[in-house]
Amino acid sequence: MQIDNTVTVEEAVQALALVGDLSMGQPTDASIRAARLAARLAHADDAGPQACAHARLVSLLRWSGCTANASGFAALLGDDVGGRDAMLTHTLPPDNPLTVTSVAPLARVHCEVSGDIAALLGLPAEVETGLRHVWEHFDGNGLPDRLRGAAIPVVVFYASLAGDLEILARTHGADEALRMIGRMADRKYPAYLVQLLGAHAGTWLDELETPPAETDAGANEPLLARRVPLTIVADMIELKLPWLTGYSRRVAELAQEAGARLDLVSAQQQCLGRAALIHGIGRAAVPNTVWEREGRLVAADWERIRLVPYWTARAGAQIPALRAEAALASHAYERQDGSGYFRNLDAGALNMPQRLLAAACAYVALCMPRPWRPAHAPDEAARLLGEGAARGVFDAAAAHAVIEAAGGSAPAAHARKSLLSERETEVLRRISLGESNKEAARVMQISPSTVRTHVESIFRKLACSTRAAATLKALTLGLI
């Protein structure tokens, strides 16, 4: 059986929406609720079925670029998750550092990556354009391009009004939410849409408490049934921490190959690969300041990290087609001796696919750099994994199969590698891992100005303007 690591566009959108909600500190259904409101608002504005469907998709994917600028918000606010929640709920302290100047580069990264994700999913041009301008304001004081009035796609206003109503009503109550939104009429949104929202808000908010009778994919239903690689979700997740670039892809390859070596049936191998690609969903809920801490993690840090597989498990409840994969993925950090998380299971409660996933994740993590240590060489990673198996932390058969798979399978040949020169490819590989121009120059023994020249060439060839977008495109094209 051919391993199929694809999902429908609708399933990918749902997964991306969930990651976005976790990254922004919101409930896991926040974007789903906002999307329903956006479709209602578009319909009330006499938009046609296609426009209503586009409003839904822009709302679902509104935060799909937020992993790409997480490190920037962490540096600005101290906590990218909690800080952005406070930003959305209007609860930041008065002396907060948010200014147009400080946020502009972060908004540009966000919008470029969101638009590129829409393009990768093959979504309509109206959706892609809306996502590339999702932070624009009616009065021209928005981002990234300071567009004004009619120059902004109306779908942006449907999505922003719906999202703000959902968040502010949940946080401050419906009446206060409408007052707060009203103060932004003809500033953030057109006044006529604010009035239209106010006339229906109560009814629409009540409707959110009842599950929709049927799918609300609307006019885009045939398009959303197409299949796309699940790697799109994995790549978006890993933009949060550049040193994880390509991590889940490699785990999926190793887990599937190790599963074949242990004679798992094809369906189990496929579930393993797909689980590997989504096992990092819950990582979005943990602030970058925790992941990037160089010293010893404190107890509070570990409590947040232990919830990572829990949030991944929650994905199964929201995306039924990935229920089995999410359940398996949530066991990625369990250990044979009961020292893992979040369930603290031991060997008696773990099946072979769960043991394989844990071993594959550990091996690939050892082979990749972290802020607190360099990457281990493959032989050293194999030794450390083997020692863990000898201590009873990992299953011995699973660890052996992973080590064998790692030694016997070369990475797939990169497609379209000729698009970039060898030197450009190396520069791209280094900056995709979060290295600065100076850091890349030191490793490559060239000047920072030469690195800058290569980066400019890479951006031109990949038609992008930010490192995050270049990383996403390079992974998709098989360049790194």
Residue pairs with C-beta under 8 A, 6 or more apart in sequence:
1 266
1 267
1 270
3 256
3 266
3 269
3 270
3 273
4 270
5 229
5 230
5 231
5 252
5 270
5 273
5 274
5 277
6 227
6 228
6 229
6 230
7 15
7 227
7 228
7 230
7 233
7 321
7 322
8 224
8 225
8 226
8 227
8 228
8 321
9 121
9 122
9 123
9 223
9 224
9 225
9 226
9 227
9 228
10 217
10 224
10 225
11 319
11 321
11 322
12 121
12 228
12 230
12 232
12 233
13 57
13 60
13 61
13 121
13 224
14 32
14 60
14 318
14 319
15 233
15 278
15 281
15 315
15 319
15 322
16 60
16 61
16 64
16 117
16 232
16 233
16 236
17 31
17 32
17 35
17 60
17 61
17 63
17 64
18 28
18 31
18 281
18 314
18 315
18 318
18 319
19 64
19 67
19 233
19 236
19 237
19 281
19 284
20 31
20 61
20 62
20 63
20 64
20 66
20 67
20 284
21 27
21 28
21 29
21 30
21 31
21 63
22 28
22 81
22 281
22 282
22 284
22 285
22 311
23 63
23 66
23 67
23 70
23 80
23 81
23 84
23 240
23 284
23 285
24 30
24 63
24 66
24 81
24 84
24 85
24 88
25 81
25 82
25 84
25 85
25 88
25 285
26 85
26 88
26 167
27 170
28 311
28 314
28 315
28 318
29 318
30 166
30 167
30 170
31 59
31 60
31 61
31 62
31 63
31 163
32 60
32 318
33 166
33 208
34 59
34 62
34 159
34 162
34 163
34 165
34 166
34 167
35 55
35 56
35 57
35 59
35 60
35 162
35 216
36 56
36 204
36 207
36 208
36 212
36 216
37 59
37 161
37 162
37 163
37 165
37 166
37 204
37 205
37 208
38 55
38 56
38 58
38 59
38 158
38 159
38 161
38 162
38 163
39 52
39 53
39 55
39 56
39 59
39 216
39 218
40 162
40 200
40 204
40 207
41 55
41 158
41 161
41 162
41 193
41 196
41 197
41 200
41 204
42 51
42 52
42 54
42 55
42 155
42 158
43 52
44 196
44 200
45 154
45 158
45 193
45 196
47 55
47 154
47 158
48 219
49 218
49 219
50 124
50 126
50 219
50 220
51 126
51 154
51 155
52 218
52 219
53 217
53 218
53 219
53 220
54 124
54 126
54 127
54 130
54 155
54 220
55 155
55 158
55 159
55 162
56 216
56 217
56 218
56 220
57 118
57 123
57 124
57 127
57 220
58 127
58 130
58 131
58 134
58 155
58 156
58 158
58 159
59 158
59 159
59 162
59 163
61 114
61 117
61 118
61 127
61 131
62 114
62 131
62 134
62 159
62 163
64 113
64 114
64 117
64 118
64 131
64 236
65 109
65 110
65 111
65 112
65 113
65 114
65 117
65 131
65 468
66 84
66 110
67 236
67 237
67 238
67 239
67 240
67 284
68 109
68 110
68 113
68 239
68 240
68 466
68 468
68 469
68 472
69 106
69 107
69 109
69 110
69 468
70 80
70 239
70 240
70 241
70 288
71 80
71 240
71 241
71 242
71 288
71 292
71 434
72 80
72 105
72 106
72 109
73 80
73 83
73 84
73 106
74 80
74 83
74 287
74 288
74 289
74 292
76 83
76 97
76 98
76 102
76 103
76 106
77 83
77 84
77 86
77 87
77 92
77 96
77 97
77 98
78 289
79 287
79 289
80 287
80 288
80 289
81 284
81 285
81 286
81 287
82 287
83 92
86 92
86 96
87 98
88 167
89 167
89 168
89 171
89 172
90 168
90 171
90 172
90 180
91 171
92 98
100 141
100 143
103 143
104 143
104 144
107 135
107 143
107 144
108 143
108 144
108 465
108 466
109 466
109 468
109 469
110 134
110 135
111 131
111 132
111 133
111 134
111 135
111 143
111 144
112 132
112 144
112 464
112 465
112 466
112 468
112 469
113 236
113 239
113 466
113 468
113 469
113 472
114 131
114 132
114 134
115 128
115 129
115 131
115 132
116 464
116 469
116 472
116 473
117 131
117 232
117 236
117 472
118 127
118 128
118 131
119 128
120 228
120 232
120 472
120 476
121 228
121 232
122 223
122 226
122 228
123 223
124 220
124 223
126 153
126 155
127 155
129 153
130 153
130 155
130 156
130 159
133 144
133 145
133 147
133 152
133 153
133 156
134 156
134 159
134 160
135 142
135 143
135 144
136 142
136 143
136 144
136 145
136 146
136 147
136 152
136 156
137 152
137 187
137 188
137 189
138 148
138 149
138 152
138 157
138 186
138 187
138 188
138 189
138 190
139 148
139 186
139 187
139 188
140 146
140 147
140 148
140 149
141 187
142 152
142 188
149 190
157 189
157 190
157 193
158 193
160 188
160 189
161 181
161 189
161 193
161 194
161 197
164 177
164 180
164 181
165 177
165 178
165 181
165 197
165 201
165 205
166 208
168 176
168 177
168 180
168 181
169 177
169 201
169 205
171 177
172 180
174 201
174 202
174 205
177 201
178 197
178 198
178 201
181 189
181 194
181 197
181 198
182 194
182 198
184 194
185 191
185 194
185 195
215 221
217 224
230 274
230 277
230 278
231 248
231 249
231 277
231 475
231 476
232 476
233 277
233 278
233 281
234 248
234 249
234 252
234 277
234 278
234 280
235 249
235 471
235 472
235 475
235 476
236 472
237 248
237 278
237 280
237 281
237 283
237 284
238 244
238 245
238 246
238 247
238 248
238 280
239 468
239 471
239 472
240 283
240 284
240 288
240 291
241 283
241 288
241 291
241 292
241 434
242 432
242 433
242 434
242 467
242 471
243 368
243 369
243 370
243 371
243 433
243 434
244 280
244 368
245 432
245 433
245 471
245 475
245 480
246 475
246 480
247 280
247 364
247 365
247 368
248 276
248 277
248 278
248 279
248 280
249 277
249 475
250 364
250 367
250 411
251 276
251 279
251 357
251 360
251 361
251 364
252 272
252 273
252 274
252 276
252 277
253 273
253 409
253 411
254 360
254 363
254 364
254 402
254 405
254 406
254 409
255 272
255 273
255 275
255 276
255 356
255 357
255 360
255 402
256 269
256 270
256 272
256 273
256 276
257 405
257 408
257 409
258 356
258 359
258 360
258 398
258 401
258 402
258 404
258 405
259 268
259 269
259 272
259 353
259 356
259 401
260 269
261 401
261 404
261 405
262 352
262 356
262 397
262 398
262 401
264 272
264 352
264 353
264 356
268 353
271 324
271 325
271 328
271 353
272 328
272 353
272 356
272 357
274 322
274 325
275 325
275 326
275 328
275 329
275 332
275 353
275 357
276 329
276 332
276 357
276 360
276 361
278 312
278 315
278 322
278 325
278 326
278 329
279 309
279 312
279 329
279 330
279 332
279 357
279 361
280 308
280 312
281 311
281 312
281 315
281 326
281 329
282 307
282 308
282 309
282 310
282 311
282 312
282 313
282 314
282 330
283 291
283 308
284 311
285 304
285 307
285 308
285 311
286 304
286 305
286 307
286 308
287 304
290 297
290 301
290 304
290 305
291 371
292 371
293 301
293 371
293 372
294 371
294 372
295 372
297 305
305 341
306 341
306 342
307 342
308 333
308 342
309 329
309 330
309 331
309 332
309 333
309 334
309 341
309 342
310 330
310 342
312 326
312 329
312 330
312 332
313 326
313 327
313 329
313 330
314 326
315 322
315 326
315 329
316 322
316 323
316 324
316 325
316 326
316 327
316 330
317 323
319 326
328 353
328 354
328 357
329 357
330 342
331 343
331 345
331 350
331 354
331 357
331 358
332 357
332 358
332 361
333 340
333 341
333 342
333 358
333 361
334 340
334 341
334 343
334 344
334 345
334 350
334 354
334 358
335 346
335 358
335 393
335 394
336 346
336 347
336 350
336 355
336 392
336 393
336 394
336 395
337 346
337 347
337 391
337 392
337 393
338 344
338 345
338 346
339 393
340 358
343 349
347 392
347 395
350 358
350 395
352 395
352 397
352 398
355 394
355 395
355 397
355 398
356 395
356 398
356 401
356 402
358 394
358 395
358 398
359 385
359 389
359 394
359 395
359 398
359 399
359 401
359 402
360 402
362 385
362 388
362 394
363 381
363 382
363 385
363 399
363 402
363 403
363 406
366 375
366 376
366 380
366 381
366 384
366 385
367 375
367 376
367 377
367 378
367 381
368 375
369 375
369 433
376 384
378 406
378 407
381 406
382 403
382 406
382 407
385 394
385 399
385 402
385 403
386 399
386 400
386 403
388 394
388 399
389 395
389 396
389 398
389 399
389 400
390 396
412 478
414 478
414 479
414 480
415 477
415 478
416 477
416 478
416 479
417 425
417 478
417 479
419 461
419 462
419 477
419 479
420 428
420 458
420 461
420 479
423 454
424 454
424 457
424 458
424 461
425 479
425 480
426 444
427 440
427 444
427 451
427 454
427 455
427 458
428 458
428 470
428 471
428 474
428 479
428 480
429 480
430 439
430 440
430 443
430 444
431 437
431 440
431 455
431 467
431 470
431 471
432 467
432 470
432 471
432 474
432 480
435 443
437 448
437 451
437 452
437 455
438 448
440 451
441 447
441 448
441 450
441 451
444 451
455 467
458 470
459 465
459 470
462 469
462 470
462 473
462 474
463 473
464 470
464 473
471 480
473 479
474 480
